[in-house]
């Protein structure tokens, strides 16, 4: 057994792995020798991501599955997804949840109940349901020292708004802080399965896209936000930087109930 490259040969499922941070986790896992199943919102998006990634990693053990998480049947949809993933890649060792929809931000007095409930589907219901379903699909986890026990884990995703408030972010801040509490409680409910979360700050991803905005315009916009936020690192994070937090949590079998923060020093200013 590799002493430090603990992901070699492991089967990792990345839900939201077609783009953004999830895509980075897929690539980082492949570079660590893992088998990966990525899930996108449709089979078409998953197939496109697999094709693109395999162009860069031709020997990758990679499969893609589509799963529409926007429906009321989300619990069954998660169950079906993970069942198919295990059929394709074998028993699952780690599940990473990075899927997200458009950010709901704006003035509180413009918020409607419909807007809040729509945001709640992916930022409240989805993390809770993946926690419930993961217990079944990560069955077989055992306590023990590395190489002795059977380590399995779930990683979910929050954001720096959970720790540092900002005007116009009340709804997303509420969900983000809830995910931190959910992480700690799931770590007890699912033990010996480990449960952790990652709290990124400003990251250059498609979440900041807008109609008719080019990639260069988005990157410039992220850089401007970093300067306005006075981030000590002087920039927004790249996907490959943030992906390191996820691979760390998969490797460290001593970590559970933890929130790993990668925020560019946002908490310092």
RAGIRA-V712963 format. One record per helix or strand. SS is the DSSP state (2 for helix, 1 for strand). FROM is the first residue (numbers start at 0). TO is the last residue. Records with the same first field share a line. If there is no record, write none. Layout:
# RAGIRA-V712963
SS=FROM-TO ; FROM-TO
This chain:
# RAGIRA-V712963
1=10-14 ; 34-39 ; 61-65 ; 93-96 ; 141-141 ; 149-149 ; 152-158 ; 193-199 ; 202-202 ; 236-236 ; 258-261
2=19-30 ; 42-55 ; 73-88 ; 107-109 ; 112-136 ; 159-161 ; 169-188 ; 205-207 ; 214-228 ; 238-250 ; 265-267
